[in-house]
Amino acid sequence: MHATMEHMTIWGLISDASLLVKAVMVTLLLASLCSWYLIIQRGTVLRRLERQLNGFVQRFRAAPDLHGLYRDTLQAGEGGVAPIFIAGVQEYQHLHSHDPAVLEGVERALQVAITAQEIELEKGLQFLATVGSVSPYIGLFGTVWGIMNSFLGLSQVQQATLSTVAPGIAEALIATAIGLFAAIPAVIAYNRFSARSQTLLTRYYAFGNELQVRLHRTLRGTPINLAAAA
């Protein structure tokens, strides 16, 4: 039965809630925990990728040629912008000696590599979007169900008082509160991470264009012997 007015605590209301409302609460709490895990994990990944991109672009612009940078990047085995650089330079090395359309091939290789990084950047965002959009409705479902049970319980008493209906309504509203608790951080994180991912993606494309310019200049001068560099 519902808790009395004297025992209306948060934990008491949750423990006295109906089975369906408890299931809604557990579902929302699990969704919230998963969201927070993704928020922490994706935030850490994006910070690492941003630092790596800043450092790599500085080394790329400061390198007198691409031999040493290519060798170091291969050995490091990093993600982010590094596979884009490796893909573009390897395609250039493969095509420059026998294909006049070498820069077109490099552009295609860069596009493939950037698309792969775009997929990595979007990991987890769909889940955050789902939690942010669905959680309030799940919580509202639990609230409606709990209030419905409270009003159905009124038919079993002779006189309806606040102490009779208040516990049931309060426990039902907890489901809405948990739904908002799960949804609000997920929405904020989704919007923030989407913006940061799009910024990183734009910078990847800018780096790809810069690499093509560098390789175009190399094509008009001394070719890069990456076989020796590796």
C-alpha positions in Angstrom: 0.0 0.0 0.0 1.0 3.6 -0.3 3.1 5.2 2.5 1.3 7.2 5.1 1.9 10.9 5.4 4.2 10.3 8.4 6.4 8.0 6.3 6.6 10.0 3.1 10.3 9.9 2.3 11.8 9.5 -1.1 13.0 5.9 -0.4 9.8 5.0 1.3 7.8 6.2 -1.7 10.0 4.3 -4.1 9.9 1.1 -2.1 6.0 1.3 -1.9 5.6 2.1 -5.6 3.8 -0.4 -7.8 5.8 -2.9 -9.8 5.4 -1.1 -13.1 6.5 2.2 -11.7 9.5 0.6 -10.1 10.4 -0.9 -13.5 10.1 2.5 -15.1 12.4 4.0 -12.4 15.0 1.2 -12.8 14.9 1.6 -16.6 15.5 5.3 -16.3 18.2 5.0 -13.7 20.1 2.5 -15.9 19.7 4.8 -18.9 21.0 7.7 -16.8 24.0 5.6 -15.7 24.8 4.6 -19.3 24.5 8.2 -20.3 26.9 9.4 -17.7 29.4 6.7 -18.7 29.2 7.9 -22.3 29.4 11.5 -21.3 32.6 10.9 -19.4 34.1 8.5 -22.0 33.3 10.6 -25.0 34.4 13.8 -23.3 37.7 12.2 -22.6 38.1 10.9 -26.2 37.2 14.3 -27.7 39.7 16.1 -25.5 42.4 13.7 -26.5 41.6 14.0 -30.2 41.6 17.8 -29.9 45.0 17.9 -28.2 46.3 15.4 -30.7 45.1 17.3 -33.7 46.6 20.6 -32.4 50.0 18.9 -31.8 50.0 17.0 -35.0 49.2 20.1 -37.2 52.0 22.0 -35.5 54.5 19.2 -36.3 53.1 18.8 -39.8 53.6 22.5 -40.6 57.1 22.6 -38.9 58.4 19.5 -40.7 60.7 20.4 -43.6 59.6 17.2 -45.4 57.3 14.3 -44.7 59.8 11.5 -44.3 60.3 11.8 -40.5 56.7 12.7 -39.7 55.4 9.7 -41.7 57.8 7.3 -40.0 57.0 8.7 -36.5 53.2 8.6 -37.2 53.4 5.0 -38.4 55.3 3.9 -35.2 52.9 5.9 -32.9 49.8 4.1 -34.2 47.5 6.9 -33.1 43.9 7.6 -34.1 42.3 10.8 -35.1 44.2 12.8 -37.7 47.1 10.4 -37.9 45.3 7.8 -40.0 44.1 10.6 -42.4 47.7 11.7 -42.8 49.0 8.1 -43.4 46.2 7.3 -45.9 46.9 10.4 -47.9 50.7 10.0 -48.0 50.5 6.3 -48.7 48.1 6.8 -51.6 50.4 9.5 -53.0 53.4 7.1 -52.8 51.5 4.4 -54.5 50.3 6.5 -57.4 52.8 9.3 -58.0 55.2 7.2 -60.2 52.6 5.8 -62.6 49.3 7.6 -62.4 48.9 11.2 -63.6 45.7 11.6 -61.5 47.7 11.1 -58.3 46.0 14.0 -56.5 42.6 12.7 -57.3 43.5 9.4 -55.8 44.9 11.1 -52.7 41.7 13.0 -52.3 39.6 9.8 -52.5 41.9 8.2 -49.9 41.6 11.2 -47.6 37.8 11.1 -48.0 37.7 7.4 -46.9 39.9 8.1 -43.9 38.0 11.1 -42.8 34.7 9.2 -43.1 36.1 6.5 -40.8 37.0 9.1 -38.3 33.5 10.7 -38.6 32.0 7.3 -37.6 34.3 7.2 -34.6 33.3 10.7 -33.6 29.6 9.8 -33.7 29.8 6.8 -31.5 27.5 7.1 -28.5 25.7 10.2 -29.7 22.7 8.2 -31.0 22.3 6.7 -27.5 22.5 10.1 -25.8 19.9 11.5 -28.3 17.6 8.6 -27.6 17.9 8.9 -23.8 17.3 12.7 -24.1 14.2 12.4 -26.2 12.6 9.2 -24.7 13.3 9.5 -21.0 10.7 12.2 -20.2 8.0 10.2 -21.9 9.0 7.0 -20.0 8.9 9.0 -16.8 5.6 10.5 -17.7 4.2 7.0 -18.4 5.2 5.9 -14.9 3.6 9.0 -13.5 0.3 8.5 -15.3 0.3 4.9 -14.2 0.9 5.8 -10.6 -1.7 8.5 -10.5 -4.2 6.2 -12.1 -3.6 3.7 -9.4 -4.0 6.4 -6.8 -7.4 7.4 -8.1 -8.5 3.8 -8.5 -7.6 3.4 -4.8 -10.0 6.2 -3.9 -12.9 3.9 -4.8 -12.0 1.6 -1.9 -12.3 4.3 0.8 -15.3 6.0 2.2 -13.8 9.5 2.4 -11.0 10.8 0.2 -8.4 12.9 2.1 -5.0 14.4 1.2 -3.3 11.7 3.2 -5.0 9.1 1.1 -4.1 10.3 -2.3 -0.8 12.3 -1.7 1.6 9.3 -1.3 0.4 7.7 -4.6 0.7 11.0 -6.5 4.1 11.7 -4.9 5.6 8.3 -5.9 4.2 8.8 -9.4 5.9 12.2 -9.7 9.2 10.6 -8.7 9.2 8.8 -12.1 8.9 12.1 -13.9 11.7 13.5 -11.9 14.0 10.6 -12.6 13.1 10.9 -16.3 14.1 14.5 -16.3 17.3 13.6 -14.4 18.2 11.2 -17.1 17.1 13.3 -20.1 18.6 16.8 -19.2 22.3 15.7 -19.0 21.9 13.5 -22.1 20.5 16.4 -24.2 23.2 18.8 -23.0 25.9 16.3 -23.7 24.5 15.4 -27.1 24.4 19.0 -28.2 27.9 19.7 -26.8 29.5 16.6 -28.3 27.8 17.1 -31.6 29.2 20.6 -31.9 32.7 19.5 -30.9 32.6 16.5 -33.2 31.5 18.7 -36.1 34.4 21.1 -35.3 36.9 18.3 -35.3 35.5 16.9 -38.6 35.8 20.4 -40.2 39.4 20.6 -39.0 40.1 17.1 -40.4 38.8 18.3 -43.8 41.0 21.4 -43.5 44.0 19.3 -42.7 43.3 17.0 -45.7 43.2 20.1 -48.0 46.5 21.3 -46.4 48.0 17.9 -47.0 47.0 17.9 -50.6 48.6 21.3 -51.1 51.8 20.0 -49.6 51.8 16.9 -51.7 51.0 18.9 -54.8 54.1 21.0 -54.1 56.1 17.8 -53.6 54.8 16.4 -56.9 56.3 19.4 -58.6 59.6 18.8 -56.8 61.3 15.8 -55.2 59.0 12.8 -54.6 58.7 11.3 -51.2 60.4 7.9 -50.9 58.3 6.5 -48.1 59.6 3.0 -48.6 63.0 4.2 -47.4 61.4 6.3 -44.7 59.5 3.3 -43.3 
